Amino acid sequence: MKVTFIIKKTAKRYDTDSKATIYVRLRDGRTIDFISPSQLYINPNLWDDKAEQVKSKVVCDESLRQEINENVRKLKTYIEREYLSVNKEEISKDWFKICLDKYYNPTKYKTPEQIEAETKPTMQELLDEFLLKHKLSEVRKKNFRVVRRAILRYEIYVKTTKRGHKSFVLDIDNITSDTLQDMWDFFENEHKYYELYPAIYEQIPEKRKPKPRGKNTLIDCFCRIRTFFLWCYDKKKTKNRPFDDFHIDECTYGTPIYITLEERDKLFEKDLSEYPHIEIQRDIFIFQSLIGCRVGDLYRMTKQNVINDAIEYIPRKTKEGNPVTVRVPLNDKAKYILNKYKDCEGNKLLPFTPYEQAYNDAIKEAFKLAEIDRIVTILDPLTNEEVKKPIYEVASSHMARRTFIGNIYKKVKDPNLIGALSGHKEGSKAFSRYREIDEDMKKELVNLLD
């Protein structure tokens, strides 16, 4: 069997404009000798009949030379492969014509299943489409992008480390509960793989080195992945529902840790004039504990949020679903802090740090300087075991919100009333953790036994 390329047309010696079709000839023995036109064209004066390519010494556009020669080579390889894949009885002039038509118009001969498989979106494309089209707040989008990058790194990790998986691709239709479990293990140990397989993180980097993920964090990640799969199912991107067989536990939280009103006042009254940066962030923490908002909402606040001696804002966490304006009246301490920083730069409500972590670090330092150091029992986020720590080690911006909610909850155990001030939606499970009877009430109850 032999495949050759010829042209049937000639041109005058100095003719540089004429074009001739390059024909393909298939021969095998005495019975097979077919000629059919390709979709390649060339000036006859550029064609080398013996070498079946553009003349090597002729002056012409180099890109044209490479394009013609490469296309001739590819077409020859294709015909030889197709010829060897069929029985000789099937070879005919019509077969040869169809063979060339398949080469130039492959979609015409593919089944709907083949076309669907070839046009099927990749996991990355589906994740990006989900982020674009699914209704998510900016905070949730940011969190989901972290999960998206970890999923894509998992795909590279499998290709890199598992024998026989060099061509592994995450396919939305083929992910099983076993895949999810393997993905869970990867998420849990990613901080180790960062050191073992640095090339993975060069392809899909993170701003910060991955840290160990505790169970609650993993649960949160996989709840997001489950949301993505349900979206794919609802949008008919897949019929696959791997989470039907993959159980996700509920997050485990300890009793909320917050400071008492006495500790709050001790912190507020501590002279921190030697540490002006910490003093400012201490005051912001006190203000946050007096209005009970999330730190993200606090950082977005401007002077326009103060309306008739109250703070008004729409919580960002619930903004997309059921936006409700939260109005929190300002008490004397809150008004004092606002007045103290009324001349802060720009339109910001208070002189916030550029980064939340700097705010958290300053809060811890302020607690230590104010000697607020009672020992508290918390659940270690990695081991899920209880540990004892001085309260200043666990102090953060969210403790301000817990302080607001916890101290009000001691006085008025009405979640819906408190939710109107804190921005929690009605029926929020978060309040169940504030129902622990406070220490003073416990002492009174035990004294009844005397």
C-alpha positions as CSV (number, residue, x, y, z in Angstrom):
1,M,0.0,0.0,0.0
2,K,1.3,3.4,-1.0
3,V,0.0,6.9,-0.6
4,T,1.4,9.6,-2.9
5,F,0.6,13.2,-3.7
6,I,0.5,14.7,-7.2
7,I,-0.7,17.8,-9.1
8,K,-2.2,17.6,-12.6
9,K,-1.8,21.2,-13.6
10,T,1.3,23.0,-14.9
11,A,2.1,26.7,-15.0
12,K,4.3,29.0,-17.1
13,R,7.8,29.5,-15.8
14,Y,7.2,32.9,-14.2
15,D,3.6,32.4,-13.2
16,T,3.4,32.9,-9.4
17,D,-0.4,33.3,-9.1
18,S,-1.8,30.1,-10.5
19,K,-3.1,27.5,-8.0
20,A,-3.4,23.7,-8.5
21,T,-5.2,21.1,-6.4
22,I,-3.0,18.6,-4.7
23,Y,-4.4,15.1,-5.4
24,V,-4.0,12.0,-3.2
25,R,-3.3,8.7,-4.9
26,L,-3.8,5.4,-3.1
27,R,-2.3,2.2,-4.6
28,D,-2.1,-1.4,-3.4
29,G,-1.4,-4.1,-5.9
30,R,-3.2,-4.3,-9.2
31,T,-6.8,-3.9,-8.0
32,I,-6.5,-0.7,-5.9
33,D,-5.5,2.6,-7.6
34,F,-7.6,5.6,-6.6
35,I,-7.1,9.3,-7.0
36,S,-9.1,11.9,-5.2
37,P,-8.6,15.7,-4.6
38,S,-7.5,17.0,-1.3
39,Q,-8.3,20.4,0.0
40,L,-4.7,21.6,-0.4
41,Y,-3.7,24.0,-3.2
42,I,-0.3,25.2,-4.4
43,N,1.4,27.0,-7.3
44,P,2.7,24.3,-9.6
45,N,6.1,26.0,-9.9
46,L,6.6,25.4,-6.1
47,W,5.8,21.7,-6.1
48,D,8.4,18.9,-6.0
49,D,6.8,15.9,-7.7
50,K,9.5,13.5,-6.5
51,A,9.7,14.6,-2.9
52,E,5.9,15.3,-2.8
53,Q,6.4,18.5,-0.9
54,V,7.2,22.2,-1.6
55,K,10.6,22.5,-3.3
56,S,13.3,22.9,-0.7
57,K,15.4,25.5,-2.7
58,V,12.6,27.6,-4.2
59,V,12.0,31.0,-2.8
60,C,8.6,31.2,-1.1
61,D,6.9,32.2,2.1
62,E,8.5,29.9,4.8
63,S,5.2,29.6,6.7
64,L,3.5,28.4,3.5
65,R,6.2,25.8,3.0
66,Q,5.8,24.5,6.5
67,E,2.0,24.5,6.4
68,I,1.7,22.6,3.1
69,N,4.4,20.0,4.0
70,E,2.8,19.5,7.5
71,N,-0.7,19.0,6.1
72,V,0.6,16.5,3.5
73,R,2.3,14.5,6.2
74,K,-0.8,14.5,8.5
75,L,-3.1,13.5,5.6
76,K,-0.8,10.7,4.5
77,T,-0.6,9.3,8.1
78,Y,-4.4,9.5,8.5
79,I,-5.1,7.6,5.2
80,E,-2.5,4.9,6.0
81,R,-4.0,4.4,9.5
82,E,-7.6,4.2,8.1
83,Y,-6.6,1.8,5.4
84,L,-5.0,-0.6,7.8
85,S,-8.0,-0.5,10.1
86,V,-10.5,-2.0,7.6
87,N,-10.9,-5.2,5.7
88,K,-9.6,-5.1,2.2
89,E,-13.0,-6.1,0.9
90,E,-14.3,-2.7,2.1
91,I,-11.8,-0.7,0.1
92,S,-13.3,1.0,-2.9
93,K,-13.2,4.3,-4.7
94,D,-16.2,5.5,-2.7
95,W,-14.5,4.4,0.5
96,F,-11.5,6.5,-0.4
97,K,-13.7,9.6,-1.1
98,I,-15.5,9.1,2.2
99,C,-12.1,8.6,4.0
100,L,-11.0,12.1,2.8
101,D,-14.4,13.6,3.6
102,K,-14.1,12.2,7.2
103,Y,-10.7,13.8,7.5
104,Y,-12.0,17.3,6.5
105,N,-15.4,17.0,8.1
106,P,-15.1,14.7,11.1
107,T,-18.2,16.0,12.9
108,K,-20.4,14.8,10.0
109,Y,-19.6,11.2,10.8
110,K,-19.7,11.3,14.6
111,T,-22.5,10.0,16.8
112,P,-24.4,12.3,19.1
113,E,-22.7,10.6,22.0
114,Q,-19.2,11.2,20.5
115,I,-20.0,14.9,19.9
116,E,-21.4,15.3,23.4
117,A,-18.3,13.7,24.9
118,E,-16.0,16.0,22.9
119,T,-17.9,19.2,23.8
120,K,-18.3,18.2,27.4
121,P,-17.1,21.0,29.7
122,T,-14.2,20.2,32.0
123,M,-14.4,20.3,35.7
124,Q,-12.6,23.7,35.7
125,E,-15.1,25.1,33.2
126,L,-18.0,23.9,35.2
127,L,-16.6,25.4,38.4
128,D,-16.1,28.7,36.7
129,E,-19.6,28.6,35.2
130,F,-21.0,27.9,38.7
131,L,-19.2,30.9,40.1
132,L,-20.4,33.1,37.3
133,K,-24.1,32.0,37.2
134,H,-25.0,30.8,40.7
135,K,-26.2,33.5,43.1
136,L,-23.4,33.9,45.7
137,S,-22.3,36.8,47.9
138,E,-18.8,38.1,47.2
139,V,-17.6,36.5,50.5
140,R,-19.0,33.1,49.5
141,K,-17.5,33.5,46.0
142,K,-14.1,34.2,47.6
143,N,-14.4,31.1,49.9
144,F,-15.5,29.0,47.0
145,R,-12.5,30.0,44.9
146,V,-10.3,28.5,47.6
147,V,-12.2,25.2,47.3
148,R,-12.1,25.4,43.4
149,R,-8.3,25.8,43.5
150,A,-8.0,22.8,45.9
151,I,-10.2,20.6,43.6
152,L,-8.0,21.5,40.6
153,R,-4.8,20.7,42.6
154,Y,-6.4,17.4,43.6
155,E,-6.7,16.4,39.9
156,I,-3.0,17.3,39.3
157,Y,-2.1,15.4,42.5
158,V,-3.7,12.2,41.3
159,K,-2.0,12.5,37.9
160,T,1.4,13.1,39.6
161,T,1.3,10.5,42.4
162,K,-0.9,7.6,41.5
163,R,0.4,4.8,39.2
164,G,-1.5,4.4,36.0
165,H,-3.3,7.8,36.4
166,K,-1.1,10.1,34.2
167,S,-4.2,10.9,32.0
168,F,-6.6,11.2,35.0
169,V,-9.3,13.8,34.5
170,L,-12.0,14.8,37.0
171,D,-15.2,13.9,35.1
172,I,-18.4,15.3,36.6
173,D,-20.3,12.1,35.5
174,N,-17.7,9.6,37.0
175,I,-17.1,11.1,40.4
176,T,-18.2,8.6,43.1
177,S,-18.4,8.6,46.9
178,D,-14.9,6.9,46.8
179,T,-13.6,9.9,44.8
180,L,-15.0,12.3,47.3
181,Q,-13.4,10.3,50.2
182,D,-10.0,10.4,48.3
183,M,-10.5,14.2,47.8
184,W,-11.3,14.6,51.5
185,D,-8.0,12.9,52.4
186,F,-6.2,15.3,50.0
187,F,-7.8,18.4,51.5
188,E,-7.0,17.1,55.0
189,N,-3.3,16.5,54.2
190,E,-2.7,19.3,51.6
191,H,-0.3,21.1,54.0
192,K,2.0,18.1,53.7
193,Y,1.7,17.8,49.9
194,Y,2.7,21.4,49.6
195,E,6.2,20.4,50.7
196,L,6.3,17.0,48.9
197,Y,5.0,18.2,45.5
198,P,5.8,21.9,45.0
199,A,5.2,21.7,41.2
200,I,1.5,21.3,41.9
201,Y,1.4,24.6,43.7
202,E,3.4,26.3,40.9
203,Q,0.5,25.4,38.5
204,I,-2.3,26.5,40.9
205,P,-0.8,28.7,43.6
206,E,-2.1,30.1,46.8
207,K,-1.1,33.4,48.3
208,R,-0.3,31.6,51.6
209,K,1.2,28.3,52.4
210,P,-1.7,25.8,53.1
211,K,-2.4,25.2,56.8
212,P,-3.8,22.0,58.4
213,R,-7.6,21.9,58.0
214,G,-9.7,20.8,60.9
215,K,-12.9,18.8,60.6
216,N,-15.2,21.8,60.6
217,T,-13.2,23.4,57.8
218,L,-13.3,20.2,55.8
219,I,-17.1,19.9,56.4
220,D,-17.5,23.5,55.2
221,C,-15.4,22.8,52.1
222,F,-17.5,19.7,51.2
223,C,-20.8,21.4,51.8
224,R,-19.7,23.9,49.2
225,I,-18.7,21.1,46.8
226,R,-22.1,19.5,47.4
227,T,-23.8,22.8,46.5
228,F,-21.8,22.8,43.3
229,F,-22.9,19.2,42.4
230,L,-26.6,20.0,43.2
231,W,-26.3,23.0,40.9
232,C,-24.8,20.8,38.1
233,Y,-27.7,18.3,38.6
234,D,-30.4,21.0,38.6
235,K,-28.9,22.6,35.4
236,K,-28.8,19.2,33.7
237,K,-25.0,19.3,33.5
238,T,-24.9,15.8,34.9
239,K,-27.2,13.0,36.3
240,N,-24.5,12.1,38.8
241,R,-25.3,12.6,42.5
242,P,-22.3,11.2,44.4
243,F,-23.2,13.0,47.7
244,D,-26.2,10.7,48.0
245,D,-23.7,8.1,49.2
246,F,-21.3,10.4,50.9
247,H,-22.3,11.5,54.4
248,I,-21.2,14.9,55.7
249,D,-21.3,15.3,59.5
250,E,-22.6,18.4,61.2
251,C,-20.0,20.9,62.4
252,T,-19.0,20.6,66.0
253,Y,-18.7,23.8,68.0
254,G,-18.0,24.4,71.7
255,T,-19.8,26.9,73.9
256,P,-19.2,30.4,72.5
257,I,-16.4,32.2,74.3
258,Y,-17.0,35.8,75.0
259,I,-16.1,38.4,77.7
260,T,-18.4,39.6,80.4
261,L,-19.6,43.2,80.6
262,E,-17.1,43.7,83.5
263,E,-14.2,42.4,81.4
264,R,-15.3,44.5,78.5
265,D,-15.3,47.7,80.7
266,K,-11.9,46.7,82.1
267,L,-10.5,46.4,78.6
268,F,-12.1,49.7,77.6
269,E,-10.8,51.6,80.6
270,K,-7.2,50.3,80.3
271,D,-4.8,53.1,79.5
272,L,-3.1,52.1,76.3
273,S,-1.7,55.6,75.4
274,E,1.8,54.1,75.2
275,Y,0.5,51.8,72.4
276,P,-1.5,54.1,70.1
277,H,-2.0,51.5,67.4
278,I,-3.4,48.9,69.9
279,E,-5.5,51.6,71.6
280,I,-7.3,52.3,68.3
281,Q,-8.0,48.7,67.5
282,R,-9.1,48.1,71.1
283,D,-11.6,50.9,70.7
284,I,-12.8,49.4,67.4
285,F,-13.3,46.0,69.1
286,I,-15.3,47.7,71.9
287,F,-17.4,49.5,69.3
288,Q,-18.0,46.2,67.4
289,S,-19.0,44.5,70.7
290,L,-21.6,47.3,71.2
291,I,-23.3,46.8,67.8
292,G,-22.7,43.1,67.2
293,C,-22.0,43.1,63.5
294,R,-19.6,40.7,61.6
295,V,-16.2,42.1,60.9
296,G,-16.8,42.2,57.2
297,D,-19.8,44.4,57.7
298,L,-17.9,46.6,60.2
299,Y,-15.1,47.2,57.7
300,R,-17.6,48.3,55.0
301,M,-19.2,50.9,57.3
302,T,-18.9,54.6,56.6
303,K,-20.1,57.7,58.3
304,Q,-23.3,57.4,56.3
305,N,-24.2,54.2,58.3
306,V,-24.9,56.4,61.4
307,I,-28.5,57.5,61.2
308,N,-30.4,59.1,64.0
309,D,-28.1,57.8,66.8
310,A,-28.1,54.3,65.4
311,I,-26.0,52.2,63.0
312,E,-28.0,50.9,60.0
313,Y,-26.6,48.3,57.6
314,I,-27.6,45.3,55.5
315,P,-25.5,42.3,56.5
316,R,-23.5,41.1,53.6
317,K,-24.0,37.4,54.5
318,T,-27.8,37.6,54.0
319,K,-27.7,40.4,51.4
320,E,-28.2,38.1,48.4
321,G,-31.0,35.9,49.8
322,N,-33.3,38.0,52.0
323,P,-31.8,41.4,52.5
324,V,-32.9,43.0,55.8
325,T,-31.8,46.3,57.2
326,V,-30.4,45.9,60.7
327,R,-30.7,49.0,63.0
328,V,-28.8,49.0,66.2
329,P,-29.2,52.1,68.5
330,L,-25.9,53.5,69.8
331,N,-25.3,53.7,73.6
332,D,-23.1,56.3,75.3
333,K,-19.9,54.2,74.9
334,A,-20.5,53.7,71.2
335,K,-21.1,57.4,70.7
336,Y,-18.0,58.3,72.7
337,I,-15.8,56.1,70.4
338,L,-17.4,57.5,67.2
339,N,-16.8,61.0,68.5
340,K,-13.2,60.2,69.4
341,Y,-12.4,59.2,65.8
342,K,-14.8,61.6,64.0
343,D,-11.9,63.1,62.1
344,C,-10.4,59.7,60.9
345,E,-9.2,59.6,57.3
346,G,-11.7,59.7,54.5
347,N,-15.3,58.5,54.9
348,K,-14.5,55.4,56.9
349,L,-16.5,55.0,60.1
350,L,-13.4,54.2,62.2
351,P,-9.6,53.9,61.5
352,F,-9.7,50.3,60.4
353,T,-6.5,48.4,59.7
354,P,-6.0,47.3,56.0
355,Y,-6.0,43.7,57.0
356,E,-8.3,41.8,59.3
357,Q,-5.4,39.7,60.7
358,A,-3.7,42.9,62.0
359,Y,-6.9,43.7,63.8
360,N,-7.0,40.3,65.4
361,D,-3.4,40.5,66.5
362,A,-4.0,43.9,68.1
363,I,-7.1,42.6,69.9
364,K,-5.0,39.7,71.5
365,E,-2.3,42.2,72.6
366,A,-4.9,44.6,74.1
367,F,-6.4,41.7,76.1
368,K,-3.0,40.8,77.4
369,L,-2.1,44.4,78.4
370,A,-5.5,44.7,80.2
371,E,-4.7,41.4,82.0
372,I,-7.9,39.7,80.8
373,D,-6.4,36.2,81.0
374,R,-8.9,33.9,82.6
375,I,-8.6,30.3,81.4
376,V,-11.3,29.1,79.0
377,T,-12.1,25.6,77.6
378,I,-12.3,25.4,73.8
379,L,-12.4,22.7,71.1
380,D,-9.2,22.4,69.2
381,P,-10.2,22.9,65.6
382,L,-7.7,20.3,64.3
383,T,-8.1,17.5,66.9
384,N,-11.6,18.3,68.1
385,E,-10.4,17.7,71.6
386,E,-11.0,20.2,74.5
387,V,-8.0,22.4,75.5
388,K,-7.5,25.1,78.1
389,K,-6.2,28.4,77.0
390,P,-6.0,32.0,78.4
391,I,-8.8,34.0,76.8
392,Y,-6.4,36.5,75.2
393,E,-5.1,33.6,73.0
394,V,-8.5,33.0,71.4
395,A,-9.6,36.7,71.3
396,S,-10.5,37.8,67.8
397,S,-12.9,40.1,65.9
398,H,-15.7,37.5,66.1
399,M,-15.4,37.5,69.9
400,A,-16.8,41.1,69.8
401,R,-19.9,39.8,68.0
402,R,-20.2,36.9,70.5
403,T,-19.8,39.4,73.4
404,F,-22.7,41.4,72.0
405,I,-25.0,38.4,71.5
406,G,-24.0,36.5,74.7
407,N,-24.5,39.3,77.1
408,I,-27.8,40.3,75.7
409,Y,-28.9,36.6,75.6
410,K,-28.3,36.4,79.4
411,K,-30.8,39.2,79.8
412,V,-33.3,38.4,77.1
413,K,-33.5,34.8,75.8
414,D,-35.4,35.7,72.6
415,P,-33.4,34.7,69.5
416,N,-35.6,36.6,67.1
417,L,-35.4,39.8,69.1
418,I,-31.6,39.5,69.4
419,G,-31.4,38.5,65.7
420,A,-33.0,41.8,64.8
421,L,-29.9,43.5,66.3
422,S,-27.2,40.9,65.2
423,G,-28.4,40.3,61.7
424,H,-29.0,36.5,62.3
425,K,-31.8,35.2,60.1
426,E,-34.9,33.9,61.9
427,G,-34.5,30.4,63.2
428,S,-30.7,30.5,63.0
429,K,-29.0,27.5,64.7
430,A,-26.3,29.8,66.0
431,F,-28.4,30.8,69.0
432,S,-28.6,27.2,70.3
433,R,-25.0,27.5,71.4
434,Y,-25.8,30.6,73.6
435,R,-28.4,28.8,75.6
436,E,-25.9,27.5,78.2
437,I,-27.0,28.9,81.6
438,D,-24.4,31.4,82.8
439,E,-22.1,30.7,85.8
440,D,-24.0,32.9,88.3
441,M,-27.3,31.2,87.5
442,K,-25.6,27.8,88.0
443,K,-24.3,28.8,91.5
444,E,-27.8,30.0,92.5
445,L,-29.3,26.6,91.4
446,V,-26.7,24.6,93.3
447,N,-27.1,26.7,96.4
448,L,-30.8,25.6,96.5
449,L,-29.5,22.2,97.6
450,D,-28.0,23.6,100.9
